[in-house]
Amino acid sequence: MKIITQTCADLNSNSKLVTRFLKKYQVGLLLKTCNAYKTKGFSVISVFEYLLSVIFTNRSMYMNYMTNHHCPEFGKDTIYRFMNSPKIHWQKFTTLLAARVTNQSLTRLTNESRENVLIVDDTLFERDRSKNVELLSRVFDHVKHRYTKGFRLLTLGWSDGNTFIPVSGSLLSSSDDRNLLNKADDRLDKRSIAARRRSQSGRKATEVMLELIRSALNSGISASYVLFDTWFCSPSSLIAVKKTGIDVIAMAKKTPKIHYLFEGEKKSVKAIYSACKKRRGRSRYLLSVDAAVQKDEIIIPVRLVFVRNRNKRNDYLVLITTDLTLSEDDIIRLYGKRWAIEVFFKVCKSYLKLTKSFRGLSFDAQTAHVAIVFTRYTMLSLENRFNLDVRSIGELFYWTCDELTDITYQESYLLLIELMLSVCQDILHLSDEKMGVLLDQFLQNLPAMIKSSLKPCA
């Protein structure tokens, strides 16, 4: 009985957490903005709230209905219709939600001089046991070094160095017919959101990355840099992101196929490293040079920073940035924020059931499930930040600061008065009665501003 009571208490607290999150950020209005309308029966926000909170029951939605445990008032067909809706713009929803969360709750917790960043990376969205999933393709797993069935989940996130918020994601299939196992539904109107969503899945990841970055910046998300690893780092990507009005910090590829303009010649990073003198001692970086990248007739300056590889003593890593005002230490520090998206992928797969809790077949249902998992992580990430950062407590934080200021102010005057009385008694040899009269006269002649700040005590 004790275990059951504890579980019910946790479910109630988690349900309150979800409800509070939905009300605070007006998620219902955001869903309506993204074409999530009620056609009949139950409201959209009630269905969405159940999908957010079902993860806390430790059972799948299917098992909840089978065991009649934590079932909502509506049937499972209502949920399936909501998930399979081709009209809802889920990328727009997660982007608007991230903009509202960061601008309303997170940016006020950090200094204006602190750099916020956008992070781009992809991960494997595995569906190895599926056969009839729309746009299912063969994807190479870089961890197991083999092909598996599924998608590549391209993700754009925002971070201030403490909190990571997923902004938007796109499930990428394969444009190669040899790796594409199932084709898209060709009955859709080419102008619809569903058709554009399927068209986006077949494009290159670098092209989709630019679309996600532009959408995030246009929605009002503030960031100073875009961070990504070697897979997305190429001269064309650096120039394209720079055109959007935001600088890049990335890890460059050590390949002879990519060249940089250095001292009037096109050289690879290995050739540049061999031609330059390195720093001695235990410096954080070995070499820093200014170069340029060129694509067609467009040339932009970049800075290459060669850093020691901690995993391999005789190896080095190359960081590249389009912002030449940054110091080498700042480049290394800012690129370290990219690790937040790796933690995000781990949490989503291990705890938020990104690839295991939903087995829908349509591409719309897959996209909806990704957006719901992103919203779960956003909600939990905010809760974690509010519990750790005292500045998120609100008015209580300022009351505490004011109380501490008042105590310090009174204590300082008390120390001065005690020092004055001690000196007067030692030099003038006054009695206690005369010392009391002197103290009363001193307090009465104080300025009104100081007198009002001192509270009488026994």
VEXVEXSE-466251 format. One record per residue (C-alpha): residue in one letter; x, y, z. Coordinates in pm, whole numbers, plus 50000, padded with zeros to 5 digits. Example, Ala and Ser with C-alpha at 12.3 -4.5 7.8 and 13.67 -1.06 7.14 Angstrom:
# residues 2
A512304955050780/S513674989450714/
END
This chain:
# residues 458
M500005000050000/K502885023450069/I504205019149715/I500785026349564/T500375057849772/Q503815070249673/T503095064049304/C499785082449319/A501435112149489/D504105113649219/L501485111748945/N499465139749102/S502515162149135/N503575154948777/S500055162148654/K500145195848831/L503545202648673/V502155196448323/T499045217648386/R501105246448526/F503455245348227/L500605245847974/K498885275248142/K502005296148199/Y503155295147837/Q499665294247681/V500385262447489/G496755260047377/L497035292647184/L500305281047028/L498645248946910/K495815269046759/T498355291246581/C499865259746429/N496525247046288/A495665223446576/Y491905228746589/K489145209446761/T486845193146507/K484505176046753/G484415161747102/F487295170047334/S489585200247319/V493025198647161/I494795209647479/S493265180947680/V494585155347431/F497985172147423/E498135173447804/Y497495136147826/L500245128647573/L502695149747775/S501855133148107/V501555096847990/I505325092848024/F505015096548403/T502735065948434/N505635042648345/R503365025948091/S502645031547728/M499375046747614/Y498315012947475/M498884995047808/N497005022147997/Y493955015547782/M494354977847800/T494574977648181/N492125006548227/H494805024448429/H495155062648410/C492875064148107/P491505097847989/E487865104547916/F488405101947540/G489205070347348/K492445060547182/D490995068146837/T490875104946937/I494595103747011/Y495365086046684/R493425111946485/F495325139646663/M498715123646601/N497985115746235/S496625150246152/P498395163345839/K497415199545909/I499375206346230/H502675224746177/W504765208146448/Q508045225046357/K506415258946393/F504905248646727/T508195237946889/T509935268946753/L507305292846891/L507275274447224/A511075276747251/A510945313947169/R508315320047436/V510145299447699/T513565315047640/N512355351047616/Q509895348847903/S511785327848158/L515455321648075/T517065352647925/R516255373048236/L518265348548448/T521545355648269/N523665386448213/E523155405347887/S526845400847805/R526535363047821/E526455345647483/N523455323947400/V523995298447124/L522095276946878/I523315240946847/V522815218246546/D523295180646546/D521585148846433/T520945114946590/L519575081346484/F515795077146511/E515715039246501/R512765018446377/D514604985746318/R511534963346371/S509194982846145/K508184974245790/N505324996945683/V506385030545826/E506035058645574/L509375070745429/L511275044145624/S514865041445500/R518175024645567/V520345047245785/F523955041445884/D524505037946259/H527895053546340/V527955037146685/K527335001246572/H528955007146229/R526124991046036/Y522945000745852/T519604999846032/K516045010245955/G514845044246069/F515445081446018/R518005108246099/L516605133046349/L518125167146271/T517765189146579/L518245226146647/G518525236447012/W519135267747221/S521435270047523/D522735296647760/G525365273147903/N523115260548183/T519805250848022/F519175234347687/I515865240147507/P515025220847187/V513855245146920/S512865223446624/G513575190246461/S513195173146127/L513075136046050/L515295130445747/S514765100745520/S516925091045223/S516835106944879/D518485075844735/D515885050944613/R518235022344698/N518025031045070/L514375042145072/L512205013045188/N508755029645175/K507665059344969/A505605089245077/D501855092645033/D501415108244687/R497745117544740/L498595148944937/D498295183944798/K501785196644718/R500955230144879/S499935214945214/I502055213445529/A502095175445515/A503495175045160/R506165201145243/R507085180945552/R507675150045340/S509575170045080/Q511875183645349/S512715148545469/G514355140445136/R516645170745119/K520205174445241/A520765179945612/T522735211945549/E519815227045355/V517315217745626/M519695231745889/L519535266045724/E515725264845720/L515605256746091/I518065284646177/R516145310645976/S512865299846135/A514355302446485/L515785337146427/N512555349746268/S510535337346566/G512495359846803/I514995335546956/S518145354647049/A521525338246993/S525005350246909/Y526505318946753/V525625286046585/L527585255546699/F527955222946506/D530455194746459/T532555183546164/W529675167245973/F528045201145899/C531295220845868/S532145230145509/P532925263245334/S529445264345179/S527765258645519/L529895285145691/I529075310945423/A525375302045416/V524975305045794/K526955337545797/K524475351845543/T521635346345790/G523255372146019/I524745349246283/D528335337546335/V529545301546348/I531795282046582/A532405246646459/M534915218646445/A536695217346110/K537355185645916/K540945174145888/T540625163045530/P542735171945225/K539555177945023/I538655210645203/H540995240145154/Y541335274145318/L542945305745183/F546095310745391/E548905334545294/G547625336544937/E547435298744885/K544755272244922/K545805247945194/S544195220945405/V544245223245784/K547015197445800/A549175217845563/I548515249545764/Y549425231546086/S552675218545939/A553695252545800/C553235272546122/K555155274246446/K553305259946747/R552985273847097/R555115257347362/G554235247847715/R550825238047846/S548765263447658/R545095255447595/Y545715257247222/L548655248846997/L548145273146711/S545825301146602/V545815315246248/D543545337746043/A542445323945707/A539455325845473/V536905302745313/Q535735306244954/K532665294044769/D532405305544408/E533085343144428/I532215347244797/I535085349145048/I534695353745425/P537495355345686/V537725328145951/R539995319246241/L541405284346291/V542325273446644/F544275241046684/V543575224847021/R545175194747189/N543165162747176/R542895149947532/N542035114847415/K545085112147185/R548265128447304/N549835132846959/D546635144346790/Y544885178046767/L541415192046696/V540635222246481/L537995248046578/I536845273946326/T534855305946373/T533625334246153/D533865359546439/L537435372646442/T536805393946753/L536715363146975/S539825352647161/E541085316947142/D539955309647498/D536455322547421/I536245300747109/I537135269747311/R534755279247592/L531795286247364/Y532255254447162/G532095234947488/K528395244147510/R527715220647218/W527855190947456/A524395200347587/I522725185747279/E524445152147335/V522955151147685/F519595160247532/F519725130547293/K520675107047577/V517815118547800/C515235117047520/K516165081647421/S516725067047767/Y514015083947973/L511515101847747/K510965071947514/L511855089847192/T512175058246984/K510255032347188/S506925044847321/F505175052146990/R504795029246691/G502795050046445/L503085043346074/S502365077045913/F505065103345878/D502765128946041/A502495107346353/Q506275103846371/T506705141546351/A504025147346615/H505705122846852/V509055140846814/A507405174346895/I505745159547206/V509065145547330/F510695179547268/T507945195947476/R508455170847758/Y512145178747769/T511465216347764/M509095212948058/L511525191848264/S514495213748173/L512665244748297/E511655227248618/N515255217148680/R516475252748618/F513885268148849/N514795243949128/L518535250749100/D518705287949019/V517655309949315/R516995338949080/S513995320148940/I512155321549275/G510775355549180/E509855381749441/L511185360149723/F514695364449582/Y514425402349589/W512875402149937/T515805381250058/C518285405349900/D516525435250057/E516485418350397/L520185410850374/T520875446850275/D518885460550573/I520705438250820/T524115448550686/Y523145485450701/Q522005483951065/E524955463051176/S527385487951026/Y525825516851224/L525765495951540/L529485489251508/L530205526351458/I528115536451761/E529765510351983/L533175522351869/M532265558751944/L530985550252294/S534065529852372/V536415558252268/C534435584452464/Q534425563252779/D538165556652758/I539185592852694/L536535613352880/H535895587953160/L532125594353153/S529645575353369/D527045551853224/E524265577753274/K526175604553085/M527025579652811/G523305572052775/V522475609152748/L525235613752489/L523895584552284/D520335598152293/Q521505632452178/F523525616351898/L520575595851769/Q518185625551784/N520495647251575/L520925621251299/P519535630050952/A515975618650891/M517015594850611/I519455576250838/K517105577351138/S514275561050937/S516545532250838/L517395523751200/K514845503251390/P514545507251770/C515485477051978/A515385469052349/
END
